[in-house]
Amino acid sequence: MAQPVVNDSGIQSVNTSKQLKLKEKIAYGLGDVGNNFLFDLGQIYLLKFYTDSLGLSSATAGLVFLITKIWDAFADITVGTWIDNRKNIGPKGKFRPFILYAAIPLALITIVSFTNPDFSLTGKTIWAFVTYMAFGTIYSISNIPYGSMVPAMTKDPVERAELASFRQAGSNLGLLITTVGFMPIVLMFNNESTGYVVAVSVFAFLGVLLQIYGYVHVKERYVHEKPKETKVKLIDSYKGLFKNTPLLVLCLVNLFTFSAFNVKLAVQVYFCQYVLKNVSIVPYMGFFSIGCVFIGVALVPFMVKKVGKKLTYILGCAIWAVGDISAYIFADNAVIFIILACFAFFGSSFVNSLNWALVSDAVEYGEWKTGNRSEGVVYSFFTFCRKLSQAIAGFVPGLVLGLVGYVPNAVQSANVQQSIRGLMFIYPSTLAIATIAVIAIFYKLSDEKYNRIIKDLSDRKNVSM
């Protein structure tokens, strides 16, 4: 029997369990392709652009990432609170308008971030800080509502896992295309700075189109609008977060896994160019390894049904760790590197896919625990921790390369090459193992407990009618 759902304004709707059509799932995934066309450019290529084109030192470039990502983390919290306190929600919905209105500004600031102005070194340093902070702020305005929207689209846990898989597939398709297609465009031009601007412009234009397509074809079904007389204090939102144990555990392991994943993305170009001495293999590595991610993403719903989210998450981390440890020992040529990269990326796909389903579960857990529903604040706190991990991921490679004597566009010493290898493989595998320990010991929100929470929330709302 369909269960009635009452939002905070007293508006009743019906939960009919399965509601999402394939077209809507695809549209949600394609929205993340568009997001990642813009986001991945910064994660993969901006550090190298700063050091090799803009002329910043490795340490300075790393500091840009550290400070701007910390700024972004607080921007996420601000945007999440803004979303949760929206009133007079119109026909476009609670979350969708942000995706629409931020798309073009986000594309423009992405292009600006990759320009090389005729400034002094100090001026270029300031330019890097200002443009990347502006990018992070606008990205928060676009991406926090996008991620927060899943609980408003469906309450069915299987459909949420499917949306998480489609989103991860979209994320990895964006990563695949940017990895394979970006550098060939850059290398078409004799002037590297010109090549960067042209390549970024192409991806920014396509990113806008895909984000707008996602906006048009997804639907919000369960909008929890705050009553006009209600105003949630920021301190109350924070207090509720710290009662949400599954969210806190998820945030901690994402500090590990997202840092590990983004360090790999930032360092892989250096590894191919300076250790394997063949930067042209980056597109091939991206094509095959990220291609294997799609296999993993397709398997996630099946694995979740068989063994549950927690064990699937742990298995993914184990595969990832084995792949990277093996690569550290054996990856001395392009073929072995690509094979082992495929194995590691396959494992990481389980982890990255399930993050989005688990954070949606944490929304319901928080409502059940505190009585207050805050999709925006929960999701933004989750991304706050991910942004901190991105800050670490951007800072650590720059710091290490600076300490060991990295020289741009030159033959690197054995010490520098070994440091790049360690960043590429030992750093992420160690954090993957740490994630296994934390999830196994501290994550207690089983699928069975989640289903009981959903039933309890439904019973509470029925009683209050």
TACORCOR-V528215 format. One record per helix or strand. SS is the DSSP state (2 for helix, 1 for strand). FROM is the first residue (numbers start at 1). TO is the last residue. Records with the same first field share a line. If there is no record, write none. Layout:
SS=FROM-TO, FROM-TO
This chain:
1=3-6, 12-15
2=22-54, 58-84, 96-113, 121-148, 150-153, 157-186, 192-217, 234-241, 245-275, 279-330, 334-370, 375-404, 414-442, 447-464
